[in-house]
Amino acid sequence: MSNKNLIDLEAVSVPQIAKIVKKARKIMQSPADFRHACDGKILATLFYEPSTRTQMSFQTAMLKLGGRTIGFDNPMNSSVAKGESLKDTISVISGYADIIAIRHPVEGTAMAASLYSQVPLINCGDGGHLHPTQTLTDIVTLSCEKERLDHLKIGVCGDLLNGRTVHSLIKTLAKYEGNSFVLISTPELGVPLYIIDILEKNGCTYEISHNLADAITDLDVLYMTRIQRERFKNEEEYQAQKNVFVLDREKLDRARADMIILHPLPRVNEITVDIDDDPRALYFKQAQYGMYGRMALILLLLQDEDFLIEAPNADISQHRCKNPKCITQTEAYLPSLSYRKLGMQMCEFCDKRID
């Protein structure tokens, strides 16, 4: 079973990723050739939580392709403020638009929304779960700057527990031969176990580090992330974590000359500003690459009939997901969908164990 919804980049094959990258690079080389590629098409951007780059890059991508945009960037300015369900919002908006890009603070929302959309739907981040289009940004950047997506040693640093960009990046790069990972975080903010399962399933070498200065010395890529205040239960927990990992000039001097620094942004204080002019610092250029990656994705979802994404084969579960951050907790009408993995029943929406 397949469809046109991009919920998790893990469902996109390596040849399909190559197709997106190839299209993005073609657009970069000849942007004028694509100015009218989406004439008459409408993109709806439904952003239930704050965003700068993702929302604006999607809007800019559609405008540069000749299309138009509708949507909201504050749910309180929509019927959501009146209590409208996700199902009803998506059912209505998918009748107005040709494609939807959605961001939501609750895990599994994109998967839930896709059940009720009549048009292709793109996950632009669902809580601390996934962020596949940021990973597309990262993949396009790596392809252009490193000229390969395999045999890379990638350090990911920061909030690896709640960092949806990290989860999506690791899941995707684990598909490529010879990639290894250094997971740099505090013990409290290490990656979820299902990410470790993916690394081991794909035979990827990985190591866990609590020291950025030691880990940086032999990396091809350092992927920095912020400590996300909005994912913590209280301010005290956030304050205890926020300044643990800071990339400064002293640490960077220990890195290789050809290492590149990526960051999904926004930056808070985890990279000092004096590093911005270093040729290894590519996070602002990375944001530009993201726009081209999203242009390519929009074109393939709208125009390429063969670009179909594998849909999950989910079962109806007898048990409801107990993850308090899962969309099933607030949208009670959702079916209890699950899949079997490593002898455990997992929630189809948030990927957490339910039995």
C-alpha positions as CSV (number, residue, x, y, z in Angstrom):
1,M,0.0,0.0,0.0
2,S,1.3,3.5,-0.9
3,N,0.2,7.1,-1.0
4,K,1.3,10.6,-1.4
5,N,1.8,11.6,2.2
6,L,5.2,12.3,3.7
7,I,4.9,11.5,7.4
8,D,8.2,9.8,8.1
9,L,11.2,9.9,5.8
10,E,11.9,6.3,6.9
11,A,9.1,5.3,4.5
12,V,10.9,7.0,1.6
13,S,13.3,4.7,-0.3
14,V,17.0,5.5,-1.0
15,P,16.2,5.9,-4.8
16,Q,13.3,8.2,-3.9
17,I,15.6,10.4,-1.7
18,A,18.1,10.5,-4.6
19,K,15.3,11.6,-6.9
20,I,14.4,14.5,-4.5
21,V,18.0,15.5,-4.3
22,K,18.5,15.4,-8.0
23,K,15.4,17.5,-8.6
24,A,16.5,20.0,-5.9
25,R,19.9,20.4,-7.5
26,K,18.3,20.9,-10.9
27,I,16.1,23.7,-9.5
28,M,19.1,25.3,-8.0
29,Q,20.9,25.3,-11.3
30,S,18.0,26.6,-13.4
31,P,15.4,28.2,-11.1
32,A,13.8,30.1,-14.0
33,D,12.7,26.8,-15.6
34,F,10.4,26.1,-12.7
35,R,8.7,29.5,-12.2
36,H,5.4,28.3,-13.5
37,A,5.6,24.6,-12.5
38,C,2.7,24.9,-10.0
39,D,0.6,27.5,-11.7
40,G,-3.0,27.2,-10.3
41,K,-2.0,25.0,-7.4
42,I,-2.6,25.9,-3.7
43,L,-0.5,24.9,-0.7
44,A,-2.1,25.1,2.8
45,T,0.3,25.6,5.6
46,L,-1.3,24.7,8.9
47,F,1.1,25.6,11.7
48,Y,-0.2,24.9,15.2
49,E,3.1,26.0,16.8
50,P,5.7,28.7,16.0
51,S,8.0,28.4,13.0
52,T,10.1,30.7,10.9
53,R,12.2,28.6,8.4
54,T,9.9,25.7,7.8
55,Q,6.8,27.7,7.3
56,M,8.4,30.5,5.3
57,S,10.5,28.1,3.2
58,F,7.4,26.1,2.2
59,Q,5.5,29.3,1.4
60,T,8.5,30.6,-0.6
61,A,8.9,27.3,-2.3
62,M,5.3,27.3,-3.6
63,L,5.5,30.9,-4.6
64,K,8.7,30.4,-6.6
65,L,7.0,27.5,-8.4
66,G,4.1,29.8,-9.4
67,G,1.6,28.5,-6.9
68,R,-0.3,30.2,-4.1
69,T,-0.6,29.6,-0.3
70,I,-3.3,29.7,2.3
71,G,-3.3,28.7,6.0
72,F,-2.6,29.9,9.5
73,D,0.4,30.2,11.8
74,N,-1.6,30.5,15.0
75,P,-4.4,28.0,15.7
76,M,-6.1,30.6,17.9
77,N,-6.9,32.6,14.7
78,S,-8.7,29.6,13.3
79,S,-11.7,27.4,14.3
80,V,-9.4,25.3,16.4
81,A,-9.9,28.0,19.0
82,K,-13.6,27.1,19.0
83,G,-12.8,23.5,19.6
84,E,-12.8,22.1,16.1
85,S,-11.2,18.7,15.8
86,L,-8.2,17.8,13.8
87,K,-10.3,15.6,11.6
88,D,-12.7,18.4,10.7
89,T,-10.0,20.9,10.1
90,I,-8.2,18.6,7.7
91,S,-11.4,17.4,6.0
92,V,-12.3,21.0,5.2
93,I,-8.9,22.4,4.2
94,S,-8.1,19.4,2.0
95,G,-11.1,20.5,0.0
96,Y,-9.5,23.9,-0.6
97,A,-5.9,23.1,-1.3
98,D,-3.9,20.8,-3.5
99,I,-1.3,19.9,-0.9
100,I,-1.0,20.5,2.9
101,A,2.0,21.1,5.1
102,I,1.3,20.7,8.8
103,R,3.2,21.3,12.0
104,H,1.8,20.5,15.4
105,P,3.1,20.2,19.0
106,V,1.5,16.8,19.6
107,E,3.3,13.6,18.6
108,G,1.6,11.6,15.8
109,T,-0.6,14.5,14.5
110,A,0.7,14.3,11.0
111,M,-0.1,10.6,10.7
112,A,-3.6,11.3,12.2
113,A,-4.2,14.2,9.8
114,S,-3.2,12.0,6.8
115,L,-6.2,9.7,7.6
116,Y,-8.6,12.5,6.7
117,S,-6.8,14.4,3.9
118,Q,-8.0,14.2,0.3
119,V,-4.6,15.6,-0.9
120,P,-0.9,14.9,-0.3
121,L,0.0,15.9,3.3
122,I,3.5,16.7,4.5
123,N,4.7,16.4,8.1
124,C,6.5,19.6,9.1
125,G,7.1,18.4,12.7
126,D,4.9,16.7,15.2
127,G,6.0,17.4,18.8
128,G,9.2,15.8,19.7
129,H,8.6,12.9,17.3
130,L,9.7,13.6,13.7
131,H,10.6,16.3,11.2
132,P,11.1,14.7,7.8
133,T,11.4,17.9,5.7
134,Q,14.2,19.3,8.0
135,T,15.9,16.0,7.2
136,L,15.4,16.6,3.5
137,T,17.1,20.0,4.1
138,D,20.0,18.2,5.8
139,I,20.2,15.6,3.0
140,V,20.3,18.1,0.2
141,T,23.0,20.0,2.2
142,L,25.2,16.9,2.7
143,S,24.8,15.9,-0.9
144,C,25.9,19.4,-2.2
145,E,28.6,20.0,0.4
146,K,30.0,16.5,1.0
147,E,29.0,15.0,-2.4
148,R,27.9,11.8,-0.6
149,L,25.4,10.4,1.9
150,D,27.4,7.3,2.9
151,H,30.6,6.6,4.8
152,L,30.1,9.6,7.0
153,K,30.8,9.9,10.7
154,I,28.0,12.1,12.1
155,G,28.0,13.6,15.6
156,V,24.5,14.7,16.8
157,C,24.6,16.9,19.9
158,G,22.0,18.4,22.3
159,D,18.5,17.3,23.1
160,L,18.4,13.9,21.5
161,L,15.4,12.8,23.4
162,N,12.9,15.4,22.2
163,G,14.8,16.5,19.1
164,R,12.5,15.5,16.2
165,T,15.1,16.7,13.7
166,V,17.7,14.3,15.2
167,H,15.3,11.4,15.1
168,S,14.4,11.9,11.4
169,L,18.1,12.5,10.5
170,I,19.4,9.3,12.2
171,K,16.6,7.2,10.8
172,T,17.3,8.4,7.2
173,L,21.1,8.3,7.3
174,A,21.1,4.9,8.9
175,K,19.9,3.6,5.5
176,Y,23.2,4.4,3.9
177,E,26.3,2.2,3.9
178,G,29.2,2.9,6.2
179,N,27.6,5.7,8.2
180,S,28.4,5.9,11.9
181,F,27.0,8.1,14.7
182,V,28.3,9.8,17.9
183,L,25.3,10.5,20.1
184,I,26.3,13.5,22.3
185,S,23.9,14.4,25.1
186,T,23.4,14.4,28.8
187,P,22.2,11.0,30.2
188,E,18.7,12.5,30.7
189,L,18.4,13.6,27.0
190,G,19.7,10.6,25.2
191,V,17.9,9.3,22.0
192,P,14.8,7.2,22.5
193,L,15.3,3.4,22.4
194,Y,13.5,3.0,19.1
195,I,16.2,5.1,17.5
196,I,18.8,2.7,18.9
197,D,16.8,-0.2,17.6
198,I,17.0,1.4,14.1
199,L,20.7,1.9,14.3
200,E,21.3,-1.7,15.4
201,K,18.8,-3.1,12.8
202,N,20.8,-1.3,10.0
203,G,24.1,-2.4,11.4
204,C,25.3,1.2,12.1
205,T,28.2,1.7,14.4
206,Y,27.3,4.2,17.2
207,E,28.8,5.5,20.4
208,I,27.4,7.5,23.2
209,S,29.3,10.6,24.5
210,H,28.7,13.2,27.2
211,N,31.6,15.4,26.2
212,L,31.5,17.5,23.0
213,A,35.2,18.5,23.1
214,D,36.3,14.8,23.0
215,A,33.7,13.7,20.5
216,I,34.4,16.5,17.9
217,T,37.9,15.4,16.9
218,D,37.2,13.0,14.0
219,L,33.7,13.9,12.7
220,D,32.7,14.5,9.1
221,V,29.6,16.3,10.3
222,L,28.5,17.9,13.6
223,Y,24.8,18.4,13.9
224,M,24.1,20.8,16.7
225,T,20.6,21.2,18.2
226,R,19.2,23.5,20.9
227,I,17.9,22.4,24.2
228,Q,14.2,22.8,23.7
229,R,12.5,24.7,26.5
230,E,9.0,23.9,25.2
231,R,9.6,20.2,25.6
232,F,10.4,20.3,29.4
233,K,7.9,19.9,32.2
234,N,9.2,22.9,34.1
235,E,11.7,25.7,33.9
236,E,13.9,24.1,36.5
237,E,14.5,21.0,34.4
238,Y,15.3,23.2,31.3
239,Q,17.8,25.4,33.2
240,A,19.6,22.3,34.4
241,Q,20.3,21.3,30.8
242,K,20.4,24.4,28.6
243,N,24.1,25.3,28.8
244,V,25.7,21.8,29.0
245,F,26.8,21.7,25.3
246,V,28.1,24.9,23.7
247,L,30.2,24.8,20.5
248,D,32.8,27.6,20.9
249,R,36.1,28.4,19.2
250,E,38.1,26.4,21.6
251,K,36.2,23.2,20.9
252,L,36.0,23.9,17.1
253,D,39.8,24.1,17.0
254,R,39.9,20.4,17.9
255,A,37.8,19.5,14.8
256,R,39.0,18.5,11.4
257,A,39.4,21.2,8.7
258,D,36.8,19.5,6.5
259,M,34.2,18.9,9.1
260,I,30.9,20.8,8.5
261,I,28.6,22.2,11.1
262,L,24.8,21.9,10.6
263,H,22.0,23.1,12.8
264,P,18.2,23.0,12.1
265,L,17.8,26.4,13.8
266,P,16.7,28.4,15.7
267,R,19.9,28.8,17.6
268,V,19.8,29.9,21.2
269,N,23.2,29.7,22.8
270,E,24.6,26.3,21.7
271,I,26.8,27.8,19.0
272,T,28.7,31.0,19.8
273,V,28.4,33.8,17.2
274,D,32.1,34.0,16.5
275,I,31.9,30.6,14.7
276,D,29.4,32.0,12.1
277,D,32.2,33.2,9.8
278,D,34.1,29.9,9.9
279,P,33.9,28.1,6.5
280,R,32.8,25.0,8.3
281,A,29.6,26.7,9.6
282,L,26.9,25.9,7.1
283,Y,23.7,26.4,9.1
284,F,22.5,29.5,7.3
285,K,23.3,28.0,3.9
286,Q,21.6,24.9,5.0
287,A,18.4,26.8,5.4
288,Q,18.6,28.0,1.8
289,Y,19.2,24.4,0.6
290,G,16.0,23.5,2.5
291,M,13.8,25.7,0.3
292,Y,15.1,23.9,-2.8
293,G,14.5,20.5,-1.2
294,R,10.9,21.5,-0.4
295,M,10.4,22.8,-4.0
296,A,11.5,19.4,-5.2
297,L,9.2,17.6,-2.8
298,I,6.2,19.7,-3.8
299,L,6.8,19.0,-7.5
300,L,7.2,15.3,-7.0
301,L,4.1,14.9,-4.8
302,L,1.9,16.9,-7.2
303,Q,3.3,16.0,-10.6
304,D,5.0,12.6,-10.5
305,E,2.5,9.8,-10.5
306,D,5.1,7.2,-9.8
307,F,6.4,9.0,-6.7
308,L,4.4,7.0,-4.2
309,I,5.4,6.7,-0.5
310,E,5.1,3.4,1.3
311,A,2.2,3.5,3.7
312,P,2.3,1.5,7.0
313,N,0.4,-1.7,7.3
314,A,-1.2,-1.0,10.6
315,D,-3.5,-3.2,12.7
316,I,-6.3,-2.2,14.9
317,S,-5.1,-2.6,18.5
318,Q,-7.2,-3.6,21.5
319,H,-5.2,-1.2,23.6
320,R,-5.0,2.6,23.4
321,C,-1.7,4.3,23.4
322,K,-0.7,5.5,26.9
323,N,1.9,8.1,25.8
324,P,0.5,11.4,27.3
325,K,2.1,13.2,24.4
326,C,0.3,11.2,21.7
327,I,-2.4,12.7,19.5
328,T,-4.7,9.8,20.5
329,Q,-5.0,11.3,24.0
330,T,-6.7,14.4,22.7
331,E,-8.5,13.2,19.5
332,A,-10.5,10.4,21.0
333,Y,-12.2,9.4,17.7
334,L,-8.9,8.2,16.2
335,P,-8.6,4.4,15.7
336,S,-6.1,2.5,17.9
337,L,-3.6,1.7,15.1
338,S,-0.4,-0.2,15.9
339,Y,2.3,-2.3,14.4
340,R,4.5,-5.1,15.7
341,K,8.3,-4.5,16.2
342,L,10.9,-6.5,18.1
343,G,8.1,-8.5,19.8
344,M,6.3,-5.3,21.0
345,Q,3.2,-3.6,19.9
346,M,3.9,0.0,18.9
347,C,1.6,3.0,18.4
348,E,1.3,3.8,14.7
349,F,1.0,7.5,15.5
350,C,3.8,8.2,18.0
351,D,6.0,5.0,17.7
352,K,5.8,4.4,21.5
353,R,5.1,1.0,23.0
354,I,1.5,0.3,23.9
355,D,1.7,-3.1,25.6
